[in-house]
Amino acid sequence: METVIVTGGSSGIGRALCAALAQRGFAVLAVARRASALQSLVEAFPGVIQAVVADVATPEGRDAVAAALGPDQPLRFLVHNAGTLEPIGPLTDLSVNALRAHFAVNLEAPLFLSQRLLPRLSGGRILHVSSGAAHHAYAGWGPYCMSKAALHMLYQTWREELADRAIRVGSARPGVVDTAMQSLIRSTPAARFPRVDRFERLHRDGQLRRPEDVARFLAWLLLALEDTAFDAAEWDIGECEDRWRAFIQ
């Protein structure tokens, strides 16, 4: 049974992807900070999904993930799904400590966890869960836009540096998904996030994607695409919908 790691595995996209990969025969290490949030997932897939309680924004957390994998166990997929939107608000209010904490989750964690696990990934794939905010600025989302833009460049740099090591690195934009992050967005005052009305409207009109559909999209990227297609460019869920919806494996 091949092993995969999914960070942010306790809820939303990460939880749905853990389940999707477990159903497809993989041993899944689901990584999150809260043990209680992982418990029901582990109970649903006994012996298949293993909970790894760790904060991947810290060196200690990344050590815990590596230790859970075991000293000689190869890794098929590493999915960097954990992320944060906070702090939300104008850059004029942003503190140094808040910015550093944000980048520790959204940039340092995927960079240094990948770095730590590269020896286990020969022939495997790394997937970054990105955002349209990597390419478009939103007032009030300064740290998020900056960190996702940096994550996009990280994907491209890893792609170039690992091209001769049989490790493929991809990136995916999942669209607007019905997760706890969307609830946080809708609860934010317009004074701190002027575009909040757009996300309220998407929710009201039933336009949010289901985490399970995003998991199907990500599983298609990981399992169905040839190497050269997987890392050729960032994949947008809406631009290839007919292809991932037809994915059955």
N, C-alpha and C positions, 0 to 999 in steps of 0.2 A: 504494500500500500504506500503510494507516494505521499509526501508531506507538503503541506502548504501553510503559510502564515498569513493571517489577515489581522491588521491592526484596527483598532476601533471596532472590535467584533461584537460588542455587547448590544448594539442597537442599530436601527436604521439600515443603511446600505451594507455595513460590515456584517451585521447579524444575518441578513438575508443572503449575503455571499457565502458566509460560513456554511449555512444550511445547504445552499445550492451545490457547493463543492463536496460537502459530505455525502450528499445524495448521489454524486457522480463517482464515488469510490475513493476519495482522498481522505487521508488523515489530516485533520485541521487543527492548528494551534490558533485559537481565538484569543487575541490579546486585548485587554482593556484594564482600566484602573480599578473597577469595582467588581469584586468577586460575586456579589449578590446579583448583579446584572447579567453575569455569564451563566449562572447556575441552571436556569431553565433550558438554555441552549445545550449545555452539556448533557442534561437529563434527556433531552429529545434525541440525542445521538450518542448513547453510551458506548465508550470504547472507540469512538470515531472522532469526536471533537473534544479537545483538551483545553481547559481554561488556563490562560497564563495571565496572572494578575500582575500588571506592570505598567508603569508610566514611561512610555517610550521617549518622552521629552527629556529623560534623565539618563546619565550613563548607567546607573544602577538598574533602571528598567530595561535598557537594552541588553545588559548583562543577563538579566533574568530570562529574556526571550531566547538568547543564545544558549543558556543552560537548559532550558526546556527542550530545545531541539536535540540536545545530546551531542557528544564530542565527534562522532563520525557519521551522523545521519545526514544524508543529502537532502536538498530542498528543491522542490519543483517550481513553486511560485512564492513570491513575496509581494503582498499587496499592501501598499501604504494608503490606508483609508482613514486613519485617525486624523482629525483636524479640528480646529476651533475657529469660530468667527469673531469672538470677542478679543479686544474691546471694540464696541461699536460707538462711533461718535466722531466729531471733527478732529483733524490732526492737531488743531490748536489746543485740544485737551489731552493729547496723548502723552503719557509718561514714558521715560526710558525703560523702567522696569516692566511696564505692561507690554511694550513692544518686544522686549527681549523674551518674555514669557510666551508671547504669541509665536514668535519665530522658532522658539525651542520646540513647539509642537508641530508647526506646519512646514518647517524647513530642516532644522537640525535633526529631528527624529528620523525622517526618511533618509537623509544623507548618511548619518552615522550608523543607523541600523543596517542599511544596505552595505556599507563599508565593512561592518562587523561580520556579515553573513556571506560575503562574496566567495570565500573558500568552499561553501556548501552549495553554491548555485551553478556550478558548471553544467551547461545544457539547460538551465532553467530560465525563468522570466521574472522580471520585476515590473510591477504595474503601479503607476502613480494615479490616484484619483484626484483629478484637477477640478477646474471650474472655469466658467466663462469669465469670471472675475480676474483670471490671469491675463486677459486680453482687453478688458474694458474697465475703466475706472468708475467707481461709485462713491459719491460723497458719503462719508460716514463709515465706509469700509476700507479705509486706508491700509491698515495692517494686513487685512485679508487679501486685498488686491495685490499688494506688494509681495506677500509671502507666496501666493499662488503663481505670480509671475516668475518669482525666483525658482519655484518648484518646476515650472515649465522649462526653464533654462537648465536646471539640474538634470531633468530627464534627457535633454538633448546632449548635455556634456557626458553623462554616463554612457549614452548610446555611442558616442564617438570613442570614448576611452575603453569600452568593453567589447568593441566590435570584433576583436581577435581572441576573445576569451570564451566564446560560446555562451554568453549571457546576453539575453535580449531585454531591452528596457522600453516600456511603452507608457502611454499617458492617455487618460480618458476623461471626457467631460460628461457627467451623468445628467445634466439638466437640472431642473427645479424639482426636488424630490420631497415627498411628504415625510419629513423627519423632524426630530426635536429641534434641529437648527432652524427649520422654517417656522416653528412655533416661536422661537426666540426672535426671529426677524419681525414677525407680525406683532409681537408685544413691545417692539421698540418705538418710542415716540418719534414722530416725524422730524422733530427738532434735531434728533441725533442721526436719523437715517431718512432723508427726504424722499427716497423711492419706496417707502414702506407700502404705499397704496398699491403699487404694482403687485406686490406679493400677496397682499390682502385680496386683490381681485383674482389672482390665479387660484388661490385657495377657495374663494367663494364660487368660482366657476368650474371647480373640479378639474383644474389643469395641472395639478401636481402629479408627478410620476410616482408609482408605487415602488418602494425599495426592492420588492421581488422582481420587478421588471428590470430595474437597473442591475440587479445581481445576474439576471439572465444575459444582459448585454456584456457585463464584465466577464462572465464565464465563457461567452462566445469569443471574446478577445483572447482570453488565455488558452482556450482549448481548440478553437477552430481555425485561427488565422496562421498562415505561413509566417516564418520568422521575418522575412523582409517586409511583409505587410504590417505585422504587429508593431514594429518600431519606426515605420516610415514617416508617420506624422501622428499628431494627437487625434484621437478618435472622438467624434461627437455623437452622442446617442441618437440624436434626431436625424443625422445625415446618413445613417446606415440602418434605419429601423427595420426595413424589409428583410435585411440579412440576419440580424440577431434574433428577430422574432421567429424566423424559420429554423433557428438552431434547436435541435432536438437532443443531441448527445447528453 
